[in-house]
Amino acid sequence: DTAVSQTPKYLVTQMGNDKSIKCEQNLGHDTMYWYKQDSKKFLKIMFSYNNKELIINETVPNRFSPKSPDKAHLNLHINSLELGDSAVYFCASSHSAEQFFGPGTRLTVL
Amino acid sequence: AQSVTQPDIHITVSEGASLELRCNYSYGATPYLFWYVQSPGQGLQLLLKYFSGDTLVQGIKGFEAEFKRSQSSFNLRKPSVHWSDAAEYFCAVAEGAGNKLVFGAGTILRVKS
């Protein structure tokens, strides 16, 4: 039983396109997160939602828009993709400070 | 803003040897501290965490870490490394109301036979 799942696992697309990454957790957690891991493996928070409300919004271009239809899902939509958006995007969920991560989505922008 | 420093980018140890990965943090209050491991092409797996109490915490896969407030450190140790421990290790601190994780830059562990 996968606790935190992401789709797709790989995403290859052209510059300028719009794409979405989906995340689902079956742990019953209230809080979900998106992190970005760049080419140097550095991990940085992007967004966090608690019970469908945005609680963390780091300095991220407004081309990135998270959406939480319910507390088990947190999707990430990216408009007008740029080369620098190429990275691995991780979803996570938590009910306290301990976070459980999904397997990641490797986004490659050509 | 809080920060986490992992001074060693790469570490190579022989299989069966002991291991210590260093982590230093800057944080005003008692931090929530974590070690995660990432194998190539994989996600992040939690090895262990410190919230409060006993400063020596045990984790999975035979790892342990010690919180030392005076040194602002949370070093990860393992007495005998196995080849399957080769991976990248991340130290992190939880910060703020949303408990966002602030990660160190990671330490790549290589195990030689």
Backbone of each chain as ProteinMPNN parsed JSONL, in Angstrom:
{"seq_chain_A": "DTAVSQTPKYLVTQMGNDKSIKCEQNLGHDTMYWYKQDSKKFLKIMFSYNNKELIINETVPNRFSPKSPDKAHLNLHINSLELGDSAVYFCASSHSAEQFFGPGTRLTVL", "coords_chain_A": {"N_chain_A": [[0.833, -1.2, 0.0], [0.816, 2.017, -1.078], [1.956, 4.914, 0.54], [2.355, 7.708, 0.062], [1.798, 8.86, -3.05], [2.803, 9.729, -6.372], [2.091, 11.079, -9.565], [2.953, 11.959, -12.905], [5.757, 9.607, -12.873], [7.909, 10.243, -14.439], [8.393, 13.061, -16.541], [8.557, 14.556, -19.533], [8.923, 17.393, -21.462], [8.252, 20.201, -23.631], [9.657, 23.501, -23.669], [7.611, 26.187, -22.585], [5.25, 24.811, -22.487], [2.339, 23.714, -20.547], [2.016, 21.908, -17.554], [0.955, 19.312, -15.255], [1.445, 17.866, -12.029], [0.505, 15.179, -10.0], [-0.431, 14.402, -6.63], [-1.076, 12.109, -4.065], [-2.112, 11.078, -0.828], [-2.56, 8.428, 1.478], [-2.571, 8.391, 4.187], [-4.058, 9.767, 5.951], [-3.244, 12.242, 6.762], [-3.123, 15.774, 7.618], [-1.595, 17.752, 6.493], [0.175, 18.717, 3.609], [2.92, 18.864, 1.273], [5.016, 20.435, -1.213], [8.191, 19.9, -2.561], [11.21, 20.922, -4.18], [13.85, 19.402, -5.876], [16.898, 20.236, -7.026], [19.337, 20.112, -9.756], [21.686, 19.77, -8.417], [21.01, 18.284, -6.31], [19.922, 19.673, -4.224], [17.442, 20.287, -1.848], [14.374, 22.017, -1.565], [11.706, 23.68, 0.037], [8.549, 24.345, -1.478], [5.694, 24.75, -1.393], [3.028, 24.474, 1.066], [0.12, 22.868, 2.269], [-2.54, 22.883, 4.58], [-5.206, 21.051, 5.545], [-6.494, 21.742, 3.113], [-5.904, 24.413, 2.937], [-3.649, 26.982, 2.001], [-0.564, 27.266, 3.556], [2.153, 27.624, 3.53], [4.129, 29.4, 1.338], [6.663, 29.661, -0.483], [9.287, 31.631, -2.012], [8.424, 31.409, -5.035], [8.064, 31.273, -8.54], [5.086, 32.698, -9.973], [4.123, 31.103, -11.918], [3.887, 28.628, -10.982], [1.377, 26.794, -9.536], [-0.222, 25.515, -6.829], [-2.779, 23.125, -6.045], [-5.339, 22.006, -3.964], [-7.684, 19.769, -3.862], [-8.894, 18.204, -1.929], [-8.048, 17.048, 1.408], [-6.437, 14.89, 1.011], [-5.145, 15.13, -1.35], [-2.762, 16.897, -3.291], [-2.006, 18.861, -5.838], [0.237, 19.988, -8.398], [0.507, 22.555, -10.583], [2.09, 23.748, -13.451], [2.755, 26.489, -15.365], [3.775, 27.647, -18.624], [6.398, 26.396, -19.002], [9.885, 26.449, -18.195], [13.398, 26.051, -18.971], [14.843, 25.99, -16.596], [13.104, 24.862, -14.833], [13.428, 22.219, -14.798], [13.821, 19.45, -12.8], [13.604, 17.366, -9.845], [10.55, 16.775, -8.379], [9.158, 16.577, -5.257], [6.51, 15.303, -3.366], [5.088, 15.509, -0.106], [3.702, 14.395, 3.044], [2.262, 15.059, 6.283], [1.381, 14.646, 9.786], [2.407, 15.699, 11.948], [5.558, 16.973, 12.864], [6.973, 15.116, 11.443], [7.65, 14.047, 8.234], [6.434, 12.321, 5.371], [7.587, 11.121, 2.366], [6.817, 11.184, -1.141], [7.644, 9.237, -4.139], [8.76, 10.94, -5.974], [8.813, 13.086, -8.893], [10.338, 13.267, -11.895], [11.015, 15.956, -13.756], [11.679, 17.029, -16.961], [12.591, 19.615, -18.964], [12.694, 20.528, -22.264]], "CA_chain_A": [[0.0, 0.0, 0.0], [1.67, 3.195, -1.181], [1.479, 5.931, 1.462], [2.33, 8.955, -0.699], [2.052, 8.51, -4.449], [2.875, 10.846, -7.304], [2.041, 10.757, -10.991], [3.71, 10.791, -13.356], [7.098, 9.457, -12.308], [8.759, 11.005, -15.352], [7.65, 13.993, -17.375], [9.447, 15.247, -20.475], [8.059, 18.317, -22.182], [8.909, 21.323, -24.296], [9.541, 24.847, -23.083], [6.389, 26.91, -22.905], [4.065, 23.993, -22.213], [1.769, 23.676, -19.203], [1.927, 20.514, -17.098], [0.545, 19.094, -13.86], [1.9, 16.692, -11.285], [-0.501, 14.882, -8.991], [0.034, 13.747, -5.415], [-2.135, 11.595, -3.201], [-1.651, 10.351, 0.354], [-3.606, 7.645, 2.132], [-2.171, 8.298, 5.588], [-4.978, 10.555, 6.768], [-2.566, 13.451, 7.248], [-3.772, 17.044, 7.308], [-0.673, 18.688, 5.861], [0.918, 18.219, 2.459], [3.989, 19.765, 0.853], [5.796, 20.227, -2.43], [9.597, 20.267, -2.511], [11.931, 20.819, -5.444], [15.255, 18.995, -5.765], [17.537, 20.682, -8.266], [20.324, 19.211, -10.351], [22.748, 19.529, -7.429], [20.357, 17.502, -5.258], [19.495, 20.524, -3.121], [15.995, 20.213, -1.623], [13.829, 23.262, -1.027], [10.256, 23.723, 0.122], [7.846, 25.258, -2.365], [4.364, 25.049, -0.857], [2.409, 23.542, 1.995], [-1.299, 23.034, 2.517], [-3.105, 22.22, 5.744], [-6.662, 20.962, 5.369], [-6.824, 22.426, 1.862], [-5.551, 25.839, 2.967], [-2.241, 27.265, 1.776], [0.073, 27.804, 4.755], [3.524, 27.989, 3.186], [4.289, 29.756, -0.063], [8.002, 30.214, -0.569], [9.506, 32.481, -3.189], [8.306, 30.545, -6.197], [7.384, 32.009, -9.611], [3.641, 32.445, -9.957], [3.792, 30.07, -12.918], [3.611, 27.415, -10.212], [0.158, 26.958, -8.741], [-0.685, 24.295, -6.174], [-4.221, 23.035, -5.841], [-5.682, 20.913, -3.053], [-9.134, 19.545, -3.93], [-9.257, 17.689, -0.615], [-6.81, 17.003, 2.185], [-5.627, 13.753, 0.587], [-4.542, 15.423, -2.649], [-2.135, 18.197, -3.53], [-1.483, 18.838, -7.193], [1.099, 21.118, -8.752], [0.375, 22.927, -11.99], [3.163, 24.655, -13.858], [2.498, 27.138, -16.661], [4.885, 28.216, -19.399], [7.597, 25.75, -18.473], [11.196, 26.956, -18.58], [14.474, 25.072, -18.82], [15.238, 25.946, -15.186], [12.131, 24.109, -14.036], [13.856, 20.814, -14.78], [14.173, 19.079, -11.428], [12.738, 16.327, -9.295], [9.581, 17.38, -7.48], [8.7, 15.621, -4.255], [5.368, 15.585, -2.52], [5.21, 14.913, 1.224], [2.569, 14.661, 3.925], [2.596, 14.902, 7.706], [0.392, 15.042, 10.791], [3.197, 16.418, 12.96], [6.751, 17.45, 12.166], [7.56, 14.049, 10.639], [7.085, 14.053, 6.888], [6.578, 11.13, 4.553], [7.784, 11.612, 1.009], [6.502, 10.381, -2.303], [8.812, 8.762, -4.888], [9.307, 11.995, -6.816], [8.514, 13.213, -10.324], [11.467, 13.893, -12.585], [10.547, 16.816, -14.848], [12.722, 17.481, -17.879], [12.083, 20.595, -19.926], [13.621, 20.58, -23.41]], "C_chain_A": [[0.87, 1.254, 0.0], [1.099, 4.302, -0.311], [1.314, 7.279, 0.759], [2.704, 8.602, -2.139], [2.016, 9.761, -5.312], [2.749, 10.308, -8.718], [2.193, 12.031, -11.806], [5.054, 10.679, -12.638], [8.115, 10.233, -13.138], [7.876, 11.877, -16.233], [8.658, 14.751, -18.229], [8.573, 16.119, -21.358], [8.876, 19.448, -22.778], [8.727, 22.606, -23.5], [8.235, 25.483, -23.506], [5.121, 26.126, -22.644], [3.586, 24.166, -20.774], [1.621, 22.211, -18.794], [1.484, 20.473, -15.644], [1.158, 17.826, -13.308], [0.887, 16.462, -10.17], [0.121, 14.162, -7.804], [-1.17, 13.326, -4.585], [-1.519, 10.889, -2.002], [-2.831, 9.652, 1.019], [-3.309, 7.445, 3.614], [-3.116, 9.051, 6.514], [-4.363, 11.827, 7.336], [-3.306, 14.714, 6.811], [-2.906, 17.963, 6.465], [0.085, 18.007, 4.725], [1.849, 19.309, 1.951], [4.441, 19.433, -0.567], [7.204, 20.744, -2.194], [10.187, 20.12, -3.91], [13.368, 20.412, -5.151], [15.94, 19.316, -7.084], [18.625, 19.715, -8.712], [21.492, 18.922, -9.426], [22.21, 18.812, -6.194], [19.908, 18.359, -4.066], [17.975, 20.53, -3.049], [15.481, 21.495, -0.994], [12.31, 23.201, -1.057], [9.701, 24.701, -0.909], [6.534, 25.71, -1.714], [4.003, 24.048, 0.235], [0.94, 23.91, 2.171], [-1.661, 22.278, 3.792], [-4.621, 22.235, 5.614], [-7.15, 21.844, 4.221], [-6.514, 23.92, 1.871], [-4.051, 26.023, 2.823], [-1.635, 27.875, 3.033], [1.526, 28.177, 4.531], [3.57, 28.256, 1.69], [5.641, 30.441, -0.171], [8.124, 31.051, -1.843], [9.574, 31.6, -4.425], [7.622, 31.358, -7.292], [5.897, 31.702, -9.641], [3.185, 31.587, -11.125], [3.468, 28.747, -12.232], [2.36, 27.656, -9.376], [-0.256, 25.612, -8.154], [-2.203, 24.322, -6.056], [-4.502, 21.817, -4.975], [-7.187, 20.71, -3.066], [-9.701, 18.952, -2.646], [-7.969, 17.414, 0.129], [-5.941, 15.805, 1.827], [-4.874, 14.007, -0.716], [-3.934, 16.815, -2.681], [-1.454, 18.113, -4.885], [-0.666, 20.096, -7.451], [0.965, 21.371, -10.244], [1.446, 23.947, -12.321], [2.848, 25.181, -15.256], [3.808, 27.567, -17.316], [6.237, 27.679, -18.923], [8.881, 26.324, -19.063], [12.244, 25.867, -18.323], [14.843, 24.882, -17.345], [14.255, 25.23, -14.287], [12.486, 22.629, -13.989], [14.403, 20.468, -13.405], [13.371, 17.839, -11.067], [11.837, 17.0, -8.264], [9.042, 16.291, -6.55], [7.488, 16.172, -3.518], [5.611, 14.913, -1.172], [3.935, 15.205, 2.0], [2.995, 14.435, 5.368], [1.37, 15.178, 8.563], [1.08, 15.739, 11.96], [4.419, 16.928, 12.217], [7.35, 16.39, 11.254], [6.867, 13.964, 9.291], [7.418, 12.766, 6.145], [6.577, 11.576, 3.096], [7.278, 10.624, -0.031], [7.766, 10.029, -3.067], [9.43, 9.818, -5.8], [8.824, 11.936, -8.254], [9.682, 13.944, -10.967], [10.93, 14.639, -13.799], [11.747, 17.271, -15.67], [12.086, 18.394, -18.905], [13.116, 20.771, -21.034], [13.505, 21.9, -24.163]], "O_chain_A": [[1.581, 1.519, 0.97], [-0.09, 4.61, -0.395], [0.261, 7.91, 0.852], [3.798, 8.104, -2.402], [1.299, 10.72, -5.024], [3.236, 9.221, -9.029], [1.634, 13.068, -11.45], [5.432, 11.571, -11.878], [9.063, 10.807, -12.601], [6.771, 11.492, -16.617], [9.499, 15.489, -17.717], [7.596, 15.645, -21.937], [10.053, 19.619, -22.458], [7.76, 22.763, -22.755], [7.803, 25.335, -24.65], [4.034, 26.701, -22.584], [4.299, 24.679, -19.912], [1.163, 21.379, -19.578], [1.613, 21.449, -14.904], [1.361, 16.845, -14.024], [0.463, 17.395, -9.489], [1.081, 13.406, -7.955], [-2.137, 14.07, -4.424], [-0.52, 10.183, -2.138], [-3.933, 10.193, 1.112], [-3.737, 6.462, 4.218], [-2.98, 8.976, 7.735], [-4.896, 12.419, 8.275], [-4.006, 14.734, 5.799], [-3.421, 18.858, 5.794], [0.567, 16.882, 4.859], [1.618, 20.501, 2.158], [4.272, 18.314, -1.05], [7.405, 21.854, -1.702], [9.73, 19.307, -4.714], [14.026, 20.996, -4.29], [15.611, 18.747, -8.125], [18.81, 18.648, -8.128], [22.212, 17.942, -9.619], [22.878, 18.745, -5.162], [19.554, 17.821, -3.017], [17.298, 20.748, -4.053], [16.052, 22.005, -0.029], [11.705, 22.741, -2.025], [10.297, 25.743, -1.181], [6.304, 26.902, -1.514], [4.563, 22.956, 0.329], [0.568, 25.082, 2.215], [-1.158, 21.184, 4.049], [-5.243, 23.298, 5.577], [-8.111, 22.599, 4.368], [-6.83, 24.621, 0.909], [-3.269, 25.306, 3.447], [-2.128, 28.888, 3.529], [2.075, 28.981, 5.285], [3.11, 27.448, 0.883], [5.752, 31.651, 0.026], [7.186, 31.156, -2.634], [10.638, 31.113, -4.808], [6.67, 32.08, -6.994], [5.489, 30.574, -9.365], [1.987, 31.367, -11.302], [2.854, 27.861, -12.825], [2.295, 28.61, -8.601], [-0.597, 24.683, -8.887], [-2.825, 25.382, -5.978], [-3.972, 20.732, -5.218], [-7.904, 21.409, -2.35], [-10.865, 19.18, -2.316], [-6.891, 17.532, -0.453], [-4.809, 15.714, 2.3], [-4.058, 13.186, -1.134], [-4.508, 17.777, -2.171], [-0.467, 17.4, -5.063], [-0.858, 21.126, -6.806], [1.274, 20.507, -11.064], [1.678, 24.891, -11.566], [2.694, 24.41, -16.204], [4.808, 27.815, -16.643], [7.103, 28.442, -18.494], [8.959, 26.639, -20.25], [12.018, 24.914, -17.577], [15.117, 23.767, -16.9], [14.534, 25.011, -13.108], [11.898, 21.873, -13.216], [15.329, 21.111, -12.91], [12.578, 17.331, -11.86], [12.317, 17.711, -7.381], [8.548, 15.251, -6.986], [7.449, 17.332, -3.109], [6.263, 13.871, -1.102], [3.186, 16.126, 1.674], [3.957, 13.718, 5.643], [0.436, 15.855, 8.13], [0.427, 16.294, 12.843], [4.317, 17.283, 11.043], [8.151, 16.715, 10.378], [5.646, 13.826, 9.216], [8.508, 12.207, 6.267], [5.691, 12.306, 2.652], [7.305, 9.409, 0.165], [8.853, 10.469, -2.693], [10.515, 9.606, -6.342], [8.471, 10.873, -8.764], [9.979, 15.089, -10.629], [10.45, 14.026, -14.753], [12.707, 17.828, -15.136], [11.164, 18.005, -19.622], [14.268, 21.119, -20.774], [14.209, 22.112, -25.15]]}, "seq_chain_B": "AQSVTQPDIHITVSEGASLELRCNYSYGATPYLFWYVQSPGQGLQLLLKYFSGDTLVQGIKGFEAEFKRSQSSFNLRKPSVHWSDAAEYFCAVAEGAGNKLVFGAGTILRVKS", "coords_chain_B": {"N_chain_B": [[16.414, 33.116, 9.191], [16.498, 29.587, 9.373], [19.275, 27.302, 9.144], [21.018, 24.518, 7.754], [23.923, 22.683, 7.897], [25.947, 20.486, 6.177], [28.997, 19.409, 6.315], [30.56, 17.668, 4.803], [30.804, 16.739, 1.514], [31.262, 14.408, 0.073], [31.816, 11.124, 1.285], [33.875, 8.344, 1.785], [33.914, 5.058, 2.811], [35.161, 1.939, 4.036], [33.619, -1.247, 3.629], [32.122, -2.539, 6.509], [33.471, -0.858, 8.191], [33.244, 1.851, 10.604], [30.948, 4.654, 10.642], [30.495, 8.157, 10.464], [28.453, 10.84, 9.892], [28.359, 14.276, 9.507], [26.402, 16.962, 10.865], [25.336, 20.207, 11.238], [23.352, 22.762, 12.693], [21.492, 25.831, 12.627], [19.495, 27.32, 14.905], [17.107, 28.833, 16.997], [15.469, 27.819, 19.073], [14.696, 24.639, 20.679], [15.293, 22.294, 18.32], [13.423, 20.375, 15.85], [14.771, 17.575, 14.499], [16.066, 15.716, 11.734], [17.156, 12.838, 9.901], [17.421, 11.848, 6.594], [17.524, 9.377, 3.973], [18.54, 8.93, 0.624], [18.445, 6.847, -2.008], [19.94, 6.219, -5.245], [17.907, 7.599, -7.748], [15.66, 7.301, -6.249], [13.082, 8.039, -3.752], [12.844, 9.916, -0.654], [13.767, 8.51, 2.389], [12.933, 8.258, 5.759], [15.323, 8.063, 8.258], [15.771, 8.536, 11.004], [14.634, 10.519, 13.827], [14.675, 13.453, 15.92], [12.943, 14.845, 18.535], [12.591, 15.518, 21.231], [13.784, 14.838, 24.599], [15.692, 11.879, 25.246], [18.922, 12.25, 24.092], [20.279, 10.626, 22.381], [19.332, 8.962, 19.624], [17.747, 6.203, 18.121], [17.551, 4.678, 14.938], [16.29, 3.34, 11.824], [17.758, 0.535, 10.051], [20.066, 0.198, 11.537], [21.187, 2.657, 12.179], [22.109, 5.513, 14.187], [21.786, 8.628, 15.947], [23.114, 11.543, 17.51], [22.045, 14.199, 19.43], [23.49, 17.222, 20.121], [23.279, 19.911, 21.929], [25.028, 21.934, 22.742], [26.902, 22.017, 20.766], [25.39, 22.443, 18.581], [24.756, 20.285, 16.923], [23.949, 17.289, 15.095], [24.821, 14.515, 14.56], [25.113, 11.676, 12.456], [25.461, 8.195, 12.897], [26.919, 4.963, 12.33], [27.844, 1.762, 13.323], [28.928, -0.272, 11.716], [29.337, -0.363, 8.426], [27.421, -1.307, 5.579], [27.488, -2.478, 2.167], [25.116, -1.814, 0.969], [24.411, 0.54, 2.123], [25.334, 2.641, 0.676], [24.554, 5.726, -0.588], [22.782, 8.887, -0.706], [22.75, 11.155, 1.948], [20.683, 13.144, 3.928], [20.434, 15.764, 6.197], [18.022, 17.44, 8.193], [16.033, 20.177, 9.43], [13.041, 21.006, 11.086], [10.994, 23.779, 10.567], [9.156, 26.595, 11.7], [5.563, 27.405, 11.636], [4.301, 25.736, 9.836], [5.962, 23.606, 9.837], [7.92, 23.286, 7.85], [10.541, 21.594, 6.13], [13.947, 22.284, 6.368], [16.676, 21.622, 4.534], [19.992, 20.183, 4.647], [22.835, 20.232, 2.39], [23.405, 17.689, 1.714], [25.181, 14.541, 1.946], [27.171, 12.42, 0.144], [27.549, 9.038, 0.368], [29.955, 6.656, -0.177], [30.733, 3.243, -0.434], [33.339, 1.101, -0.093], [34.562, -2.084, -1.11]], "CA_chain_B": [[16.045, 31.807, 8.674], [17.338, 28.514, 9.884], [20.122, 26.686, 8.134], [21.594, 23.217, 8.092], [25.202, 22.504, 7.209], [26.601, 19.178, 6.144], [30.314, 19.859, 5.841], [31.183, 16.705, 3.907], [30.018, 16.483, 0.309], [31.448, 12.981, -0.182], [32.568, 10.322, 2.251], [34.081, 6.961, 1.355], [34.326, 4.17, 3.9], [35.242, 0.517, 3.692], [32.542, -2.055, 4.18], [32.453, -3.025, 7.84], [34.024, 0.227, 9.004], [32.248, 2.717, 11.228], [30.594, 5.831, 9.844], [29.884, 9.316, 11.097], [28.123, 11.939, 8.981], [28.195, 15.465, 10.341], [25.317, 17.892, 10.589], [25.205, 21.333, 12.16], [22.158, 23.546, 12.388], [21.313, 27.083, 13.351], [18.077, 27.414, 15.294], [17.05, 29.456, 18.306], [14.826, 26.986, 20.088], [15.012, 23.221, 20.501], [14.826, 21.972, 16.968], [13.051, 19.034, 15.426], [15.855, 17.217, 13.602], [15.802, 14.502, 10.968], [18.051, 12.335, 8.875], [16.786, 11.103, 5.509], [18.441, 8.751, 3.029], [18.022, 8.863, -0.742], [19.198, 5.996, -2.923], [19.861, 6.774, -6.609], [16.635, 7.502, -8.438], [14.585, 6.988, -5.312], [12.597, 9.118, -2.893], [13.505, 10.128, 0.628], [13.31, 7.633, 3.455], [13.323, 8.754, 7.078], [16.149, 7.159, 9.049], [15.497, 8.777, 12.408], [14.229, 11.885, 14.139], [14.788, 13.904, 17.294], [12.006, 15.905, 18.906], [12.925, 15.906, 22.598], [14.108, 13.671, 25.43], [17.001, 11.252, 25.133], [19.636, 12.893, 22.988], [20.764, 9.589, 21.467], [18.144, 8.362, 19.033], [17.979, 5.042, 17.265], [16.735, 4.672, 13.748], [16.227, 2.105, 11.059], [18.964, 0.072, 9.361], [21.218, 0.239, 12.43], [21.701, 4.025, 12.346], [21.778, 6.288, 15.363], [22.259, 10.017, 15.872], [23.188, 12.182, 18.816], [21.793, 15.633, 19.47], [24.348, 17.942, 21.071], [22.842, 21.307, 21.887], [26.176, 22.843, 22.924], [27.623, 22.077, 19.491], [24.395, 22.585, 17.501], [25.046, 19.199, 15.985], [23.082, 16.099, 15.088], [25.616, 13.644, 13.702], [24.588, 10.335, 12.188], [26.513, 7.189, 13.048], [26.621, 3.546, 12.171], [29.074, 1.085, 13.752], [29.498, -1.134, 10.689], [28.64, 0.0, 7.193], [27.188, -2.342, 4.576], [27.549, -1.922, 0.811], [23.8, -1.281, 0.617], [24.239, 1.872, 2.715], [25.774, 3.661, -0.28], [23.393, 6.559, -0.917], [22.984, 10.267, -0.267], [22.131, 11.353, 3.257], [20.286, 14.531, 4.152], [20.022, 16.217, 7.518], [17.01, 18.483, 8.024], [15.4, 20.731, 10.615], [11.679, 21.494, 10.832], [10.964, 25.193, 10.914], [7.959, 27.391, 11.505], [4.243, 26.869, 11.967], [3.972, 24.652, 8.913], [6.981, 22.56, 9.957], [8.636, 23.006, 6.605], [11.877, 21.055, 6.359], [15.102, 22.949, 5.774], [17.627, 20.53, 4.337], [21.387, 20.397, 4.31], [23.159, 19.985, 0.987], [23.545, 16.255, 1.498], [26.49, 13.892, 1.926], [27.157, 11.189, -0.637], [28.337, 7.978, 0.993], [30.427, 5.558, -1.023], [31.218, 2.122, 0.365], [34.253, 0.284, -0.895], [34.666, -3.453, -0.585]], "C_chain_B": [[17.028, 30.77, 9.199], [18.192, 27.956, 8.754], [20.677, 25.383, 8.667], [22.855, 23.05, 7.247], [25.667, 21.063, 7.322], [27.971, 19.418, 5.52], [30.947, 18.94, 4.797], [30.291, 16.441, 2.714], [30.064, 14.995, -0.033], [32.189, 12.356, 0.991], [32.682, 8.918, 1.694], [34.575, 6.156, 2.549], [34.379, 2.738, 3.373], [34.076, -0.225, 4.319], [32.997, -2.639, 5.52], [33.034, -1.968, 8.759], [32.887, 1.049, 9.603], [32.08, 3.99, 10.4], [30.097, 6.939, 10.749], [29.688, 10.398, 10.053], [27.756, 13.149, 9.832], [27.047, 16.347, 9.874], [25.323, 18.961, 11.668], [24.027, 22.185, 11.73], [22.229, 24.874, 13.118], [19.833, 27.227, 13.627], [18.016, 27.923, 16.716], [16.53, 28.542, 19.388], [15.295, 25.537, 19.919], [14.442, 22.765, 19.174], [14.232, 20.567, 16.87], [14.04, 18.664, 14.32], [15.611, 15.859, 12.962], [17.04, 14.136, 10.148], [17.228, 11.51, 7.884], [17.875, 10.492, 4.627], [17.752, 8.679, 1.666], [18.949, 7.988, -1.573], [19.014, 6.525, -4.335], [18.504, 6.535, -7.258], [15.442, 7.232, -7.547], [14.131, 8.229, -4.544], [13.379, 9.176, -1.598], [12.896, 9.213, 1.685], [13.816, 8.168, 4.784], [14.122, 7.69, 7.813], [15.851, 7.295, 10.531], [15.154, 10.242, 12.614], [14.487, 12.167, 15.609], [13.796, 15.032, 17.512], [12.356, 16.444, 20.294], [13.354, 14.645, 23.34], [15.523, 13.183, 25.229], [17.721, 11.776, 23.898], [20.259, 11.895, 22.021], [19.545, 8.861, 20.929], [18.543, 7.234, 18.091], [17.047, 5.116, 16.064], [16.709, 3.319, 13.076], [17.594, 1.771, 10.481], [20.213, 0.196, 10.222], [21.839, 1.608, 12.64], [21.28, 4.616, 13.684], [22.306, 7.707, 15.168], [22.219, 10.603, 17.272], [22.996, 13.678, 18.68], [22.69, 16.252, 20.533], [24.026, 19.426, 20.952], [24.032, 22.257, 21.927], [26.955, 23.017, 21.626], [26.692, 22.312, 18.31], [24.605, 21.509, 16.442], [24.065, 18.048, 16.158], [23.742, 15.118, 14.119], [25.032, 12.243, 13.631], [25.723, 9.332, 12.261], [25.982, 5.809, 12.733], [27.901, 2.785, 12.485], [29.735, 0.263, 12.657], [28.703, -0.945, 9.404], [28.551, -1.203, 6.246], [27.178, -1.702, 3.203], [26.21, -1.281, 0.422], [23.526, 0.088, 1.252], [24.697, 2.987, 1.779], [24.553, 4.414, -0.802], [23.76, 7.996, -0.577], [22.154, 10.483, 0.994], [21.898, 12.841, 3.489], [19.885, 14.731, 5.604], [19.011, 17.348, 7.314], [16.507, 18.936, 9.385], [14.016, 21.23, 10.224], [11.568, 22.898, 11.383], [9.568, 25.763, 10.743], [6.664, 26.651, 11.763], [3.873, 25.702, 11.067], [4.958, 23.511, 8.953], [7.661, 22.252, 8.634], [10.034, 22.497, 6.956], [12.907, 21.913, 5.625], [16.201, 21.905, 5.732], [19.059, 21.043, 4.228], [21.618, 19.996, 2.858], [23.355, 18.512, 0.677], [24.991, 15.797, 1.548], [26.349, 12.586, 1.171], [28.088, 10.187, 0.028], [28.679, 6.92, -0.038], [31.011, 4.481, -0.106], [32.107, 1.281, -0.529], [34.447, -1.074, -0.231], [36.122, -3.841, -0.392]], "O_chain_B": [[18.206, 31.044, 9.43], [17.877, 28.113, 7.574], [20.787, 25.18, 9.876], [22.839, 23.254, 6.033], [25.766, 20.502, 8.414], [28.074, 19.61, 4.309], [31.774, 19.38, 3.999], [29.16, 15.979, 2.864], [29.047, 14.395, -0.383], [33.063, 12.971, 1.601], [31.707, 8.362, 1.189], [35.541, 6.535, 3.211], [33.722, 2.39, 2.392], [33.606, 0.126, 5.401], [34.105, -3.16, 5.644], [33.085, -2.159, 9.974], [31.736, 0.96, 9.177], [32.93, 4.351, 9.586], [29.357, 6.684, 11.699], [30.643, 10.826, 9.404], [26.947, 13.055, 10.755], [26.76, 16.467, 8.682], [25.316, 18.658, 12.861], [23.742, 22.311, 10.539], [22.946, 25.013, 14.109], [19.015, 27.253, 12.708], [18.797, 27.486, 17.562], [17.078, 28.491, 20.489], [16.181, 25.252, 19.113], [13.236, 22.847, 18.945], [14.507, 19.696, 17.695], [14.135, 19.367, 13.314], [15.023, 14.966, 13.573], [17.842, 14.987, 9.763], [16.462, 10.621, 8.257], [18.989, 11.007, 4.542], [16.555, 8.407, 1.567], [20.102, 8.346, -1.814], [18.031, 7.215, -4.606], [18.017, 5.405, -7.308], [14.341, 6.967, -8.031], [14.709, 9.309, -4.667], [14.438, 8.565, -1.464], [11.678, 9.151, 1.851], [14.995, 8.494, 4.918], [13.666, 6.559, 7.976], [15.697, 6.297, 11.235], [15.343, 11.084, 11.735], [14.518, 11.256, 16.436], [13.793, 16.032, 16.793], [12.412, 17.655, 20.51], [13.3, 13.539, 22.802], [16.447, 13.979, 25.063], [17.18, 11.744, 22.792], [20.72, 12.283, 20.947], [18.811, 8.22, 21.682], [19.539, 7.313, 17.372], [15.903, 5.56, 16.17], [17.055, 2.296, 13.667], [18.48, 2.623, 10.429], [21.317, 0.29, 9.686], [22.917, 1.709, 13.225], [20.237, 4.267, 14.237], [23.169, 7.948, 14.324], [21.401, 10.213, 18.105], [23.694, 14.341, 17.913], [22.654, 15.857, 21.698], [24.441, 20.1, 20.01], [24.046, 23.269, 21.227], [27.593, 24.048, 21.414], [27.142, 22.375, 17.166], [24.629, 21.781, 15.242], [23.45, 17.868, 17.209], [23.271, 14.922, 12.999], [24.528, 11.706, 14.617], [26.816, 9.58, 11.752], [24.79, 5.523, 12.847], [28.957, 3.135, 11.958], [30.956, 0.106, 12.651], [27.535, -1.327, 9.32], [29.482, -2.0, 6.136], [26.891, -0.511, 3.078], [26.174, -0.328, -0.355], [22.516, 0.721, 0.946], [24.468, 4.162, 2.065], [23.641, 3.823, -1.381], [24.897, 8.29, -0.209], [21.007, 10.047, 1.085], [22.779, 13.675, 3.279], [19.099, 13.964, 6.162], [19.132, 18.126, 6.367], [16.545, 18.188, 10.361], [13.841, 21.81, 9.152], [11.985, 23.18, 12.507], [8.877, 25.461, 9.77], [6.65, 25.457, 12.063], [3.195, 24.773, 11.506], [4.824, 22.547, 8.199], [7.947, 21.093, 8.331], [10.63, 22.915, 7.949], [12.765, 22.222, 4.442], [16.606, 21.37, 6.763], [19.31, 22.164, 3.786], [20.719, 19.49, 2.187], [23.46, 18.126, -0.487], [25.909, 16.556, 1.237], [25.515, 11.746, 1.51], [29.272, 10.46, 0.226], [27.797, 6.358, -0.688], [31.697, 4.783, 0.87], [31.685, 0.809, -1.584], [34.49, -1.206, 0.992], [36.412, -4.956, 0.041]]}, "name": "protein", "num_of_chains": 2, "seq": "DTAVSQTPKYLVTQMGNDKSIKCEQNLGHDTMYWYKQDSKKFLKIMFSYNNKELIINETVPNRFSPKSPDKAHLNLHINSLELGDSAVYFCASSHSAEQFFGPGTRLTVLAQSVTQPDIHITVSEGASLELRCNYSYGATPYLFWYVQSPGQGLQLLLKYFSGDTLVQGIKGFEAEFKRSQSSFNLRKPSVHWSDAAEYFCAVAEGAGNKLVFGAGTILRVKS"}
